[in-house]
Amino acid sequence: MSLPSSAPPAPRLSRSVLTPAPTQTLTQRLAAIRQATNPAASDANTLTREFSFQNADFERVRKLIYAKAGISLSSAKQDMVYSRLSRRLRATGKKTFSEYLDFLEQRKDAAEWEHFVNALTTNLTSFFREPHHFPALSAHLRHIAAKRKQINIWCCAASTGEEPYSIAMTVADTFTGLGGAMQISILCSDLDTNVLATAEKGAYFPDRVEKIPPEQLRRYFSKGTGSQEGMFCVKPELRRMLTFRRLNLLDSVWPVKGPLDVIFCRNVMIYFDKPTQYKILSRFAPMLQPDGLLFAGHSESFLHASDLFHSLGKTVYELAAGYPGHTPAR
């Protein structure tokens, strides 16, 4: 079938691209082919962009977000940074990245700093993500239930709420409903104020709740009305377990009361370098109950903090055996 007459002609590869020089590496050959088939994509600072974005601009962004939030951006994130911060240039009326970054550093505008950090924070989440953690959480809660009547949990990366509500449903199921004698406190924090606002509302479109088993969905959610029509809304009984608060893990003071039975800090440490990770972990340890648990993300490992935490497998950690006051969690 022939292409419509309005379709652009297929790119033609020159003989020099198809027949590389003997000294060309495979990487160079692939780059040459990409240049021939899509010249605009070969240059990060292509003229098709709305704003000029030089390597020096990217390096400034990397330094600023590391200093502000401890996030280590890899060089592979350059396009992502351009895309997300371009919106802030439009919103503030700045004509260049250099002008925008000067504005951040010189004006010390708290609101814009918040927008800057929010723009560069990745929030990928879903209900019951990394599902192996929730049976482990339930087993731990049953293990400690006879020891205390107050359960304190901290979810460090609440995002839009799917993770902390998954925790809350697991807790409620473990203690057979919402009206038992056990007192439950789940602190939900995040660096990004935008996602926290969504989490506090606790209202989700149908595609967001697909991973919730039907029985739990009926038990803990109701159908929205008015402005939330067509959505599933967390029931007040479950919502009352949770408190939402903005928190930067690099802050010198955390508004978190211990001791904690469980800390969920999943897929957060991957954004920090090892020294920053260790600094945060060294603050987690004394906040945990002697038999408390730390849940990490599937790609995170704390072997460099073996004096603080010991792996129980499947990215679940307890305090290291030599840590003061440690009691085996299992």
Secondary structure, DSSP 8 states (H G I E B T S, - for coil): ----TTS-------HHHHS--TT--HHHHHHHHHHHH-GGGG-TT-TTSSS---HHHHHHHHHHHHHHH-----GGGHHHHHHHHHHHHHHHT-SSHHHHHHHHHHH--HHHHHHHHHHT------TTSSTTHHHHHHHHHHHHTTT-SEEEEEES--TTSHHHHHHHHHHHHHTTSSSSS-EEEEEEEES-HHHHHHHHHTEE-GGGGTTS-HHHHHHHEEE--GGGTTSEEE-HHHHTTEEEEE--TTSSS----S-EEEEEE-S-GGGS-HHHHHHHHHHHGGGEEEEEEEEE-TT---GGGTTTEEEEETTEEEE-TTSTT-----
